[in-house]
Amino acid sequence: MTELGSRLKEARLSKGYSLDDLQEITKIQKRYLIGIEEGNYSIMPGTFYVRAFIKQYADAVGLDADEILEEFRKDLPAQQATEEVAQSFTQSPTRRKLQRSSSSKMMESAPKFIVALFIIVIIVAIWFLYQQKVSNNVPDDVKEGVSEVEIEQKTPPTGEETTPPADTTEPTKEETPVEEEEEEEPVQELSAGAIQPDGVTTNYELSGTDKMNIRVEVTGDTWVGIRNEAGAEQVTAQTYSAGAVVEHDSTANGYARIRLGNALNAKVFVNDVELPYAQQITTQNIVIILQEEEQ
């Protein structure tokens, strides 16, 4: 066993690889791997493969292949020039085939391209000649007549007004449209009345509508409760957080008592119209009474 073979074998064993494992990794036949470790290069298919196989072996076991080849260069058989020439010959037919195939494809496509270009040139020339012929066939007097007519149409006679004739036909009574009188829709009014003796309750009268939809939009923590005239709770009375919306249709009751624990953090809407606070106090009661419309 040569020193190179011993170095490679030790590296293989340190990796825990068997010859079968190394054969699977490098795809080099096992007998060639044994020949490399024993220094028996005569079984190799050629001197070129000796260096190639040793390089693959060294890479597989974690050694620097270039350094190994340089260190044991004298122990390796010299690569024969005839093998290099043979390799160049084996590679050259492939190159020649590629060159022939590429050139043949270009030669095949060249006539098609030339024919297509020739057809396009012919079509353009025919179209150009046709346009020239059409323009030459129009008589000059026709051209002048057209231009004079256009000028006469655009230029009104001197001293004459171009106002269109007035329509003298008078609409008959049957043709005169009868405008129907539109009934004015009642406008909702929400007026604040007297403040009750407790100082925190304000009465509001709602008129001009037959609906009373209550909505309270909360912008900060506040207590909200809605009761009817009998004192029954209409919505859950509790502290609501910012973003909460409390709604109730009080149309059937015609009455709503809204209790606000922090009025500045809540807005009250009646039929989507914001109710202005009569009192700017923190805790207050808002009583809304729906007024019946007169028949």
C-alpha positions, 0 to 999 in steps of 0.5 A, spaced: 500 500 500 502 506 498 503 512 502 497 516 498 493 509 499 494 509 506 492 517 507 486 516 503 484 509 507 485 513 514 480 518 511 475 513 509 475 509 516 475 516 520 469 518 516 466 511 518 465 509 510 466 502 508 468 501 500 461 499 499 459 506 502 464 510 498 462 506 491 455 509 493 457 516 494 462 516 488 459 512 483 466 509 482 467 501 482 469 498 488 475 494 485 478 501 482 477 504 489 481 498 492 486 499 486 487 506 489 488 504 496 493 499 494 496 503 489 495 498 483 493 503 478 494 498 472 487 496 473 484 503 471 481 504 464 487 509 463 491 514 466 486 520 466 481 516 470 487 515 475 487 522 477 479 523 476 478 517 481 483 520 486 480 527 486 473 524 487 475 519 493 479 525 496 473 530 496 468 524 498 472 523 505 473 530 506 480 531 504 483 537 499 483 533 492 488 539 489 493 538 495 493 531 495 494 530 487 500 536 488 503 532 494 503 525 491 504 528 484 510 524 483 507 517 485 502 518 480 502 515 473 503 521 467 497 522 463 499 520 456 498 525 450 495 520 446 489 519 451 488 527 451 488 527 443 483 521 444 479 525 449 479 531 444 477 527 438 471 524 442 468 530 444 469 534 437 464 530 433 459 532 438 461 539 437 461 538 430 454 535 430 451 541 434 454 546 429 451 542 424 445 542 427 444 549 429 447 551 422 442 547 418 436 550 422 438 557 420 439 554 413 432 551 413 428 557 416 432 563 412 428 561 406 421 562 410 423 568 413 425 571 406 419 569 403 415 572 408 419 578 408 418 579 400 410 578 401 410 583 406 413 588 401 409 586 395 402 587 400 405 594 402 407 596 395 400 594 392 396 598 398 401 604 396 399 604 389 392 603 390 392 609 395 395 613 389 390 611 384 384 613 388 387 620 390 388 621 382 381 619 380 378 625 384 376 630 379 379 637 381 372 641 380 369 636 385 374 637 390 373 645 389 366 644 389 366 640 395 370 646 399 366 651 396 360 648 399 363 647 406 365 654 406 358 657 404 355 652 409 360 655 415 359 662 413 352 665 413 350 671 408 352 678 410 347 682 414 343 676 416 342 673 423 343 666 424 337 665 429 333 659 428 325 661 426 321 661 432 316 656 433 309 659 432 305 654 434 301 655 441 300 649 445 293 647 446 289 646 453 290 639 452 297 639 451 299 644 456 301 639 462 298 640 469 302 640 474 300 637 480 301 640 487 306 636 491 304 635 498 309 638 503 312 632 507 312 634 515 318 636 518 321 633 524 321 637 530 324 636 537 324 641 542 326 642 549 321 643 554 322 645 562 327 642 566 324 638 572 324 640 579 330 635 580 335 639 576 337 633 572 331 631 568 329 635 561 323 634 557 323 634 550 317 634 545 317 630 538 313 632 533 312 632 525 313 624 525 310 618 527 316 614 529 320 615 535 327 610 534 332 612 539 339 610 538 345 612 543 352 612 540 357 611 546 364 614 545 367 613 552 365 609 558 358 611 560 351 608 564 345 608 559 338 606 560 332 606 557 325 606 560 318 607 558 312 611 561 310 606 566 318 605 568 319 598 565 326 597 562 326 597 555 334 595 554 339 593 559 341 598 563 349 598 564 355 601 563 357 601 556 364 602 553 366 606 547 364 604 540 357 601 543 351 602 540 344 602 544 338 602 540 330 601 541 324 603 537 319 607 542 314 608 537 309 604 540 310 607 547 310 614 544 315 615 550 322 614 552 326 616 558 333 615 557 338 615 563 345 617 562 351 616 567 356 620 563 352 624 558 359 627 555 361 620 552 354 619 549 350 622 543 343 621 543 339 620 536 332 620 535 330 618 528 337 619 526 337 626 528 342 628 533 338 631 540 342 637 542 343 637 550 339 642 553 343 641 560 351 640 559 351 636 566 354 629 567 348 625 569 342 627 566 335 624 564 332 625 557 324 624 557 322 624 550 314 625 548 311 623 541 306 628 540 300 625 536 299 629 529 292 633 528 287 629 523 
